[in-house]
Amino acid sequence: MLFENCVAFVTGANRGVGKCFVHMLLESGAKKVYAGTRNLDALRYADQRIVPVELDITDASQVTRAAALASDTTLLINNAGLNCNEAALAAADMNAARTEMEVNYFGTLNMIRAFAPAMPAGGAIVNLLSILARVTLPSMASLCASKAASLRMTEGVRAELAPQGIKVIAVLPGAIDTDMSRDFPPPKIPAAEVVKATLAALDDGTHEVYVGAMAQQIAAGLVRDRNATQSSLASAN
Ligand SMILES: NC(=O)c1ccc[n+]([C@@H]2O[C@H](COP(=O)([O-])OP(=O)(O)OC[C@H]3O[C@@H](n4cnc5c(N)ncnc54)[C@H](OP(=O)(O)O)[C@@H]3O)[C@@H](O)[C@H]2O)c1
């Protein structure tokens, strides 16, 4: 299995899905996990196999430092993300749209550009996107745009890194039960389901992982009738 004995780097490791990745990777046999966090005081890990790393993925110098410190990384989990819950036009200004693009798109790309050159053949990169990379929920339109941009970037990076023997996968969950979706109505899947599906995909070679019934139904709807599926979301909150 790809993640057994791996050295992983998880961004946004202090809470939510990132924290779950740290624990489940170690349970699955990872040798070491670098835990990237903006605030080292927010990390409460006692396990010696966990190496805390101060990291804001939008800060180029911190990303460069993290890549140098963690040059033995074989599995990069780009989990850190931001949802400002803003529509495209109703938002007071463009700040949310710019910040989401800065974190979700440019921050993720920063990480890949810094880590990929040292990554060995057989390594892997996971980009935590969202089913909202494939459709637009109007009340979160700028988040959707940033995740859609990241999906296109993931496809480009996958092609560029294939000759180096590095696998690149996109994870597209529906709503997850974390702080980010605190105000989103149920059903929400547990973070552990996202991690489990990601680890399974690393094993079986799936490129795009649709996690949970919501994501799988939307993905199937897009194949059947793209316009009807997008229209059904136009009136949702
Ligand atoms: N929750 C959902 O319903 C849902 C659905 C689909 C996809 N996702 C995706 O899943 C991933 C994990 O989200 P989550 O649900 O675990 O959300 P969360 O609980 O809000 O956690 C977000 C994590 O990202 C970190 N982060 C934000 N901006 C960062 C930056 N500039 N640099 C470094 N770290 C940063 C946060 O750090 P701080 O603690 O410092 O803020 C936090 O650790 C995200 O990419 C998200 O878009 C979530």
The ligand as an SDF file (V2000), in Angstrom:
LIG
                    3D

 48 52  0  0  0  0  0  0  0  0999 V2000
  -16.2890   20.8810    5.4040 N   0  0  0  0  0  0  0  0  0  0  0  0
  -16.8620   20.6380    4.2350 C   0  0  0  0  0  0  0  0  0  0  0  0
  -18.1060   20.5400    4.1050 O   0  0  0  0  0  0  0  0  0  0  0  0
  -15.9980   20.4080    3.0230 C   0  0  0  0  0  0  0  0  0  0  0  0
  -16.6140   19.8900    1.8760 C   0  0  0  0  0  0  0  0  0  0  0  0
  -15.8250   19.6620    0.7580 C   0  0  0  0  0  0  0  0  0  0  0  0
  -14.4710   19.9290    0.7680 C   0  0  0  0  0  0  0  0  0  0  0  0
  -13.9130   20.4310    1.9130 N   0  0  0  0  0  0  0  0  0  0  0  0
  -12.4690   20.7110    1.8780 C   0  0  0  0  0  0  0  0  0  0  0  0
  -11.8010   19.9080    2.8300 O   0  0  0  0  0  0  0  0  0  0  0  0
  -10.6160   20.5720    3.2820 C   0  0  0  0  0  0  0  0  0  0  0  0
  -10.5760   20.5540    4.8140 C   0  0  0  0  0  0  0  0  0  0  0  0
  -11.6520   21.3610    5.2890 O   0  0  0  0  0  0  0  0  0  0  0  0
  -12.3130   21.1580    6.7350 P   0  0  0  0  0  0  0  0  0  0  0  0
  -13.7120   20.7580    6.4990 O   0  0  0  0  0  0  0  0  0  0  0  0
  -11.4510   20.3210    7.5860 O   0  0  0  0  0  0  0  0  0  0  0  0
  -12.3250   22.6940    7.2010 O   0  0  0  0  0  0  0  0  0  0  0  0
  -11.8870   23.4140    8.5460 P   0  0  0  0  0  0  0  0  0  0  0  0
  -12.2850   22.5940    9.7090 O   0  0  0  0  0  0  0  0  0  0  0  0
  -12.3980   24.7990    8.3770 O   0  0  0  0  0  0  0  0  0  0  0  0
  -10.2810   23.4020    8.4640 O   0  0  0  0  0  0  0  0  0  0  0  0
   -9.6140   24.1590    7.4910 C   0  0  0  0  0  0  0  0  0  0  0  0
   -8.1250   23.9930    7.7320 C   0  0  0  0  0  0  0  0  0  0  0  0
   -7.4210   24.7160    6.7030 O   0  0  0  0  0  0  0  0  0  0  0  0
   -6.4920   25.5820    7.3470 C   0  0  0  0  0  0  0  0  0  0  0  0
   -6.1830   26.7620    6.5410 N   0  0  0  0  0  0  0  0  0  0  0  0
   -7.0120   27.7070    6.0590 C   0  0  0  0  0  0  0  0  0  0  0  0
   -6.3280   28.6430    5.3990 N   0  0  0  0  0  0  0  0  0  0  0  0
   -5.0100   28.2740    5.4650 C   0  0  0  0  0  0  0  0  0  0  0  0
   -3.8070   28.8260    4.9890 C   0  0  0  0  0  0  0  0  0  0  0  0
   -3.7700   29.9770    4.2980 N   0  0  0  0  0  0  0  0  0  0  0  0
   -2.6390   28.1580    5.2390 N   0  0  0  0  0  0  0  0  0  0  0  0
   -2.6450   27.0140    5.9310 C   0  0  0  0  0  0  0  0  0  0  0  0
   -3.7460   26.4450    6.4480 N   0  0  0  0  0  0  0  0  0  0  0  0
   -4.9190   27.0790    6.2040 C   0  0  0  0  0  0  0  0  0  0  0  0
   -7.1700   25.9520    8.6520 C   0  0  0  0  0  0  0  0  0  0  0  0
   -6.2230   26.5010    9.5650 O   0  0  0  0  0  0  0  0  0  0  0  0
   -6.6670   27.4680   10.7840 P   0  0  0  0  0  0  0  0  0  0  0  0
   -7.1400   26.5680   11.9020 O   0  0  0  0  0  0  0  0  0  0  0  0
   -5.4190   28.2160   11.0800 O   0  0  0  0  0  0  0  0  0  0  0  0
   -7.7700   28.3520   10.2560 O   0  0  0  0  0  0  0  0  0  0  0  0
   -7.6860   24.5800    9.0740 C   0  0  0  0  0  0  0  0  0  0  0  0
   -6.6530   23.8040    9.6200 O   0  0  0  0  0  0  0  0  0  0  0  0
  -10.6650   21.9790    2.6780 C   0  0  0  0  0  0  0  0  0  0  0  0
   -9.8410   22.0530    1.5380 O   0  0  0  0  0  0  0  0  0  0  0  0
  -12.1220   22.1400    2.2910 C   0  0  0  0  0  0  0  0  0  0  0  0
  -12.3180   23.0670    1.2370 O   0  0  0  0  0  0  0  0  0  0  0  0
  -14.6300   20.6640    3.0440 C   0  0  0  0  0  0  0  0  0  0  0  0
  1  2  1  0
  2  3  2  0
  2  4  1  0
  4  5  1  0
  4 48  2  0
  5  6  2  0
  6  7  1  0
  7  8  2  0
  8  9  1  0
  8 48  1  0
  9 10  1  0
  9 46  1  0
 10 11  1  0
 11 12  1  0
 11 44  1  0
 12 13  1  0
 13 14  1  0
 14 15  2  0
 14 16  1  0
 14 17  1  0
 17 18  1  0
 18 19  2  0
 18 20  1  0
 18 21  1  0
 21 22  1  0
 22 23  1  0
 23 24  1  0
 23 42  1  0
 24 25  1  0
 25 26  1  0
 25 36  1  0
 26 27  1  0
 26 35  1  0
 27 28  2  0
 28 29  1  0
 29 30  1  0
 29 35  2  0
 30 31  1  0
 30 32  2  0
 32 33  1  0
 33 34  2  0
 34 35  1  0
 36 37  1  0
 36 42  1  0
 37 38  1  0
 38 39  2  0
 38 40  1  0
 38 41  1  0
 42 43  1  0
 44 45  1  0
 44 46  1  0
 46 47  1  0
M  CHG  2   8   1  16  -1
M  END
$$$$
